[in-house]
Amino acid sequence: MVFDANIFPDDSDHPGGWGTVLVVGMRLGGGDIDVTVGGGSRTMRSAWVVLDITDPEQPPELLAEITHADLGFTTSRPALVKRREAGVSANGETDWSNPAQNEWYLVFGSGPAGSSSTALRSALEQGTSDQNLRVFVYDLNNKSFASGFDPLVTSYSAAYAGDMVAEDWDRDYKDDAVYFGTVETGGTSLTGKLMRLKLASILSNSSLNVFMDAGQPIMAPPMTVTDENSFWVYSGTGRLLTSGDNRDISANYFYGVQEPLNSSRAFTYASVDQSNLVNVGDVAVFTNGDVLQKS
């Protein structure tokens, strides 16, 4: 993933502290390998590599290599979370050149994981996990994991995360929530949920809950859309990770879920029951705007 971020010193390559960042994962590469380095031992494992690619005429500069013993394979595409607030200039005007708050984070989840050689092989070949889902938040300014998310160990067993997306619903330059799906591998068939990480003003107070239980794995990143009346999260089920997934003939579904609002039109961040959704599988929408139910 590539994005611009205000995390650099103000210099000729990074005017105002802005630069372009490339984040690269290893997907199903990088399984745990123990090596001897300089007389000591080190475990090499799957990681996210963060590079400064601002100047295309120069080689990329390594900013960080992010890994953790509980990360598993890096199959969960991160979400970029920003929390910015303008400063005030000497004459009392809004001043973005000296922001009062300027926080940038990468949020990502654990991938398929195995704590033994057999379990690791299963993680690689069958896309399984023998640990609870983990959620990580990495501070791009301080180059360290954020407090409480190093990692956050959830109660969802034999599970891992899908791709993530962050959303700033009120357009105040502070992201409000991160949405992602899960793959749960502990039963006889794959299941999963659509999750929501509600971001608090103090990041360590953020909370994770189930937005909707889909009953099927979700790996693709959700899509967030705002219309004049509602705030929507669209998500499709399915997994395409292992060779066996190509032979799966299970029916998958595409969901459009509204964020619940109270009478004051404020977010409640409540869970949504799948049974309360409207099945529009037999509804036809025409180019002239007509909406009809198929007979």
C-alpha positions, 0 to 999 in steps of 0.5 A: 500500500502507498500513501502520503503521511506527515511523519518526516522532518521538514527538509528539501525531500519532505516539504512541511514534513510530508512524504510518500510511504510504501508498506509491503507484506510477505503474505504467505512468505516468511514463516519462522526460521531460526538463524545464528547471527554474530554468535547469537540466535534470531528468529526470522519471521513474516513482517511488514516493511515500511519504506520512504519512497518520496524521491523516485530518483533515490533508492527507497529508505527503510523506515521500519520492519514490523514483526511480532511473535504473534503476528503469523503470516502477513495476510491482513492488509493494514489500514492507515489511521490518521488523527490530525488537528490544526494548530492556531497561528499567531494571528488566530487563524487555522495553521496546518503547518504546525498541527496541534495533533498529528498522529499516524498509525498502521492498524493490522491483524494477525494472519494464519499462524502455527505455534509448532511445525505441524501447525505452521504447515497447516497455516501455510497449506490450509490457511488455519490458525492455532491462536486467538485473533490479534490486532496490532496498532503501529505508531509511524511517528514513534516507530513502535507499537501503540499502548494496548495494541502490541498486540490486543489479544481478542477472545476469537479463537483459531482466527485471523483478520482480513484486510482492513479499512479506516473511515473518518465519518464526520470528515474532521481529519480524525478517523472514527473506526476501522472495519475488517472481516475475520476468518475463524478456522476452529470448526468443521467449516470456515466462519467469520465476522465483520468487525469494528474497531471504534477509535477513541480520542485516547487510542488505548481506550479504543474498543473492538466489537462484532459489527455483524456476524456473517457466519462466513469468512471475510478477507476482502477489505470492506467499503465505506460509503456515505449518502445523505441519510446513512453511513454504510459498510459494504462487505463480501464474504469469501476466502481465496488464500489456499489451493483448496479455496479454488474448489469451494462451491459455497454460496457467498454474499455481499452485505450492505450494513448501516451504522446504527444511529440514535434519535439524535443521529449520533453513532451508537456503534451497536452490533447489527443482527443479520436477521434484520437485514433485507434480502435483495437477492430477488430485486431488480434495479433498472436504469430508469430508477425503477426497483422491482421484486422479481416474480 
